[in-house]
């Protein structure tokens, strides 16, 4: 079963001066298309979005008239024009105007892939990537989402949040999971959390915890089972200023992430290196990659504070 993005229609929201329900439904129809379902019938779209066939039809025909959707027989699919919506965001952010050259330099120096992500609700969203080889699942490209709590990039951003905001960024299943070694509900992935917000078709193994120092930590340890354990991990990330996770996006992948700061020192994004453990050990990535990654993040942060 494909889970829809975390910002889908909230049944508690009612039409009014500050909420246009028809517009929200139109966005839900756009988000219904993805790698797992690039072409859909009217009935399939209606089912995925929780709409009536008549409602889904009106939205699809409107999007078709505007050029964002095309139809072939009974099947609908998005057109390349839909990219205008995403590029409008990228072109409006000063960071992306000068981040790519520095990411390419970092990738060239270390021969490891590099990504930048931002925090959106409970997820991270990839906004830039400079790969060196195919180490990601093909479905994970710019615009892909992953649960923030389970990723190194997400954790460096979560660690910068005030406590009251952090709770809103964590899934309910994690907040309600029982703590302690004897907790009946404690598990590597609390009930209902498997694959949260993962890109369609992406295998998402439980990550090992963040390394606590240059000597590392055991990758056999379980992932945080509840909010208390995650908060403890985030405290460590906050103190050291970086996060390293194994098995984050797929088996054999290690990710090292640091924050990017904007004006007033607010963390607005994270930048990361991704390596294959068969070629680069977590220890080696930390020793060789952290100084250069931090240097790049600091350079981008200074540019943001000057030009942002």
DARA-V812335 format. One record per residue. N is the residue number from 1. RES is the residue in three letters. D_LAST is the distance of its C-alpha to the last C-alpha in Angstrom with 2 decimals. Layout:
{{N RES D_LAST} {N RES D_LAST}}
This chain:
{{1 UNK 40.82} {2 UNK 37.25} {3 UNK 35.04} {4 UNK 32.69} {5 UNK 29.02} {6 UNK 28.50} {7 UNK 27.14} {8 UNK 30.35} {9 UNK 32.31} {10 UNK 33.13} {11 UNK 36.73} {12 UNK 36.13} {13 UNK 33.82} {14 UNK 35.88} {15 UNK 35.32} {16 UNK 34.34} {17 UNK 32.07} {18 UNK 29.05} {19 UNK 30.04} {20 UNK 31.22} {21 UNK 33.34} {22 UNK 34.06} {23 UNK 30.40} {24 UNK 30.00} {25 UNK 33.11} {26 UNK 31.81} {27 UNK 28.77} {28 UNK 31.24} {29 UNK 33.30} {30 UNK 30.44} {31 UNK 29.71} {32 UNK 33.44} {33 UNK 33.29} {34 UNK 32.38} {35 UNK 33.80} {36 UNK 36.80} {37 UNK 37.54} {38 UNK 36.21} {39 UNK 39.17} {40 UNK 40.77} {41 UNK 43.51} {42 UNK 43.18} {43 UNK 44.96} {44 UNK 42.65} {45 UNK 39.50} {46 UNK 41.16} {47 UNK 42.15} {48 UNK 38.78} {49 UNK 37.08} {50 UNK 39.93} {51 UNK 40.67} {52 UNK 43.95} {53 UNK 44.86} {54 UNK 44.83} {55 UNK 41.35} {56 UNK 39.95} {57 UNK 41.81} {58 UNK 40.30} {59 UNK 36.74} {60 UNK 37.47} {61 UNK 39.16} {62 UNK 36.29} {63 UNK 33.81} {64 UNK 36.40} {65 UNK 36.69} {66 UNK 32.93} {67 UNK 33.04} {68 UNK 31.19} {69 UNK 34.51} {70 UNK 37.72} {71 UNK 41.21} {72 UNK 43.91} {73 UNK 47.09} {74 UNK 46.41} {75 UNK 43.14} {76 UNK 39.61} {77 UNK 36.53} {78 UNK 32.92} {79 UNK 32.17} {80 UNK 29.37} {81 UNK 27.92} {82 UNK 26.66} {83 UNK 23.96} {84 UNK 22.34} {85 UNK 21.36} {86 UNK 19.59} {87 UNK 17.95} {88 UNK 16.60} {89 UNK 14.47} {90 UNK 13.50} {91 UNK 12.74} {92 UNK 10.56} {93 UNK 8.08} {94 UNK 5.65} {95 UNK 7.37} {96 UNK 10.66} {97 UNK 10.39} {98 UNK 10.97} {99 UNK 12.40} {100 UNK 15.80} {101 UNK 17.10} {102 UNK 16.63} {103 UNK 18.24} {104 UNK 21.03} {105 UNK 21.61} {106 UNK 21.91} {107 UNK 24.23} {108 UNK 26.26} {109 UNK 26.75} {110 UNK 27.81} {111 UNK 29.27} {112 UNK 27.77} {113 UNK 25.67} {114 UNK 22.02} {115 UNK 20.02} {116 UNK 16.75} {117 UNK 17.26} {118 UNK 15.81} {119 UNK 18.03} {120 UNK 19.68} {121 UNK 22.66} {122 UNK 24.97} {123 UNK 23.78} {124 UNK 21.30} {125 UNK 20.26} {126 UNK 19.94} {127 UNK 17.07} {128 UNK 17.67} {129 UNK 20.84} {130 UNK 22.43} {131 UNK 26.06} {132 UNK 28.80} {133 UNK 31.66} {134 UNK 32.57} {135 UNK 32.21} {136 UNK 30.65} {137 UNK 32.72} {138 UNK 32.23} {139 UNK 31.04} {140 UNK 27.89} {141 UNK 25.31} {142 UNK 21.86} {143 UNK 22.04} {144 UNK 24.72} {145 UNK 24.93} {146 UNK 26.55} {147 UNK 27.35} {148 UNK 24.75} {149 UNK 27.49} {150 UNK 29.27} {151 UNK 26.54} {152 UNK 25.04} {153 UNK 21.51} {154 UNK 22.19} {155 UNK 23.78} {156 UNK 20.97} {157 UNK 18.84} {158 UNK 21.94} {159 UNK 22.69} {160 UNK 19.62} {161 UNK 20.72} {162 UNK 23.03} {163 UNK 26.62} {164 UNK 26.95} {165 UNK 24.06} {166 UNK 25.24} {167 UNK 28.54} {168 UNK 26.97} {169 UNK 25.36} {170 UNK 28.76} {171 UNK 31.54} {172 UNK 34.57} {173 UNK 36.85} {174 UNK 35.17} {175 UNK 35.21} {176 UNK 38.88} {177 UNK 40.06} {178 UNK 42.75} {179 UNK 42.10} {180 UNK 44.62} {181 UNK 46.78} {182 UNK 49.34} {183 UNK 47.11} {184 UNK 48.65} {185 UNK 45.41} {186 UNK 43.47} {187 UNK 42.60} {188 UNK 40.11} {189 UNK 38.77} {190 UNK 39.72} {191 UNK 41.42} {192 UNK 39.30} {193 UNK 36.36} {194 UNK 37.32} {195 UNK 34.82} {196 UNK 32.52} {197 UNK 29.84} {198 UNK 30.64} {199 UNK 30.31} {200 UNK 33.72} {201 UNK 36.11} {202 UNK 34.19} {203 UNK 36.35} {204 UNK 34.50} {205 UNK 36.53} {206 UNK 36.12} {207 UNK 33.91} {208 UNK 35.32} {209 UNK 33.66} {210 UNK 30.97} {211 UNK 32.41} {212 UNK 32.86} {213 UNK 33.00} {214 UNK 33.75} {215 UNK 37.22} {216 UNK 35.92} {217 UNK 37.64} {218 UNK 40.15} {219 UNK 38.87} {220 UNK 41.90} {221 UNK 40.63} {222 UNK 39.85} {223 UNK 36.44} {224 UNK 35.68} {225 UNK 38.19} {226 UNK 36.81} {227 UNK 33.95} {228 UNK 35.40} {229 UNK 35.46} {230 UNK 31.93} {231 UNK 30.71} {232 UNK 32.57} {233 UNK 30.89} {234 UNK 27.42} {235 UNK 28.41} {236 UNK 29.19} {237 UNK 25.89} {238 UNK 24.08} {239 UNK 26.28} {240 UNK 26.04} {241 UNK 22.37} {242 UNK 23.30} {243 UNK 25.56} {244 UNK 28.13} {245 UNK 30.24} {246 UNK 33.19} {247 UNK 34.42} {248 UNK 31.12} {249 UNK 31.04} {250 UNK 34.52} {251 UNK 37.33} {252 UNK 36.85} {253 UNK 33.04} {254 UNK 31.09} {255 UNK 27.35} {256 UNK 25.36} {257 UNK 21.90} {258 UNK 19.34} {259 UNK 16.21} {260 UNK 12.53} {261 UNK 10.72} {262 UNK 7.42} {263 UNK 7.52} {264 UNK 11.27} {265 UNK 12.19} {266 UNK 12.27} {267 UNK 13.19} {268 UNK 11.46} {269 UNK 13.37} {270 UNK 16.16} {271 UNK 17.32} {272 UNK 21.07} {273 UNK 24.03} {274 UNK 27.07} {275 UNK 30.53} {276 UNK 34.11} {277 UNK 36.27} {278 UNK 39.18} {279 UNK 37.38} {280 UNK 34.99} {281 UNK 35.99} {282 UNK 33.57} {283 UNK 34.62} {284 UNK 33.88} {285 UNK 30.46} {286 UNK 29.61} {287 UNK 31.05} {288 UNK 29.73} {289 UNK 26.50} {290 UNK 24.96} {291 UNK 24.29} {292 UNK 22.60} {293 UNK 20.64} {294 UNK 19.40} {295 UNK 18.61} {296 UNK 16.49} {297 UNK 14.64} {298 UNK 14.11} {299 UNK 12.91} {300 UNK 10.26} {301 UNK 9.35} {302 UNK 9.29} {303 UNK 7.14} {304 UNK 4.38} {305 UNK 5.55} {306 UNK 5.99} {307 UNK 3.79} {308 UNK 0.00}}
